[in-house]
Amino acid sequence: MGVKRFFGLVLLLFFGIGSTVGQSQTLRIAAAANTRFVMKQLQEDFKKRTGIAIEVITGASGNLTAQIKNGAPYDLFFSADMDFPAELYKTGFALNAPKIYALGSLIVCSRSRTDIKNWRRLLPLPAVNKIAIANPALAPYGKAAEKALKYYKLWEQVQPKLVLGESISQVNTYVVTGSVALAFTTEALIQELKAQQGNTEFRQLYWTKVDPAVYQKIEQGMVVLRHAKKENYAAAMKFFNYVSSASAGQILKQSGYRLP
């Protein structure tokens, strides 16, 4: 084998390996707890279309924001509001201005077969001894629940009954297991439970929507983070743009969200 041909093969192998490594790079996404179910569907659909793998870490939007500021290696952030992504962009942790990807829907629900549509009458009753909401300081759905309760002048009355979840996932656990009488959470939970109807652990919930006029619109925002610039920027932008596509929009709507 000639010297030129030998070095040519070496270079081909080198760049071939580099290309494979780049393609197999996994995107790390920090996502609000309410998106846990829909993110699983989005990441599966996206991988089928692009071959790009995604790892999703869920939690309260406020906690995830703190992690990002402390150097957590996430490539994108999907918040349950616009405030946390805007803060990250303003302070230089995000590469682009936040974009709304979905509108959330606040519901009140219970495992008990009760007159849930009249939840405002139920809340002060002694039988409703525990009411779960996400911590308003950390989770936008908790903030929305607080706004609704204050609008109906129930906030002060229910204070002794409130059980604060660190995230909406914790609130969902409380209500699904029957640890609380009522909970304020995301409509996405209902769609997740419907998908689990064949599961022996499926739990039926009785629920109704909270009038969107009584709480601030839950505009959920996404940003590409500074960390993506190191090695995942192209893949991060693909997912960022994919979430605004018709196929992703259909998944979001089927999962209990409205499109912006």
ABEGO torsion letter per residue (X at the ends): XBAAAAAAAAAAAAAAAAAAAAAABBBBBBBBAAAAAAAAAAAAAAAAAAGBBBBBBBEBAAAAAAAAAAGBBBABBBBABAAAAAAAAAAGABABBBBBABBBBBBBBBABBBBAAAAAAAAABAABABBBBBBAAABAAAAAAAAAAAAAGAAAAAAAABBBBABAAAAAAAAAAGABABBBBBAAAAAAAAAAAABAABBBBBBBBBBAAABBBBBBBBBBBAAAAAAAAAAAAAAAAAAABAAAAAAAAAAGBBBX
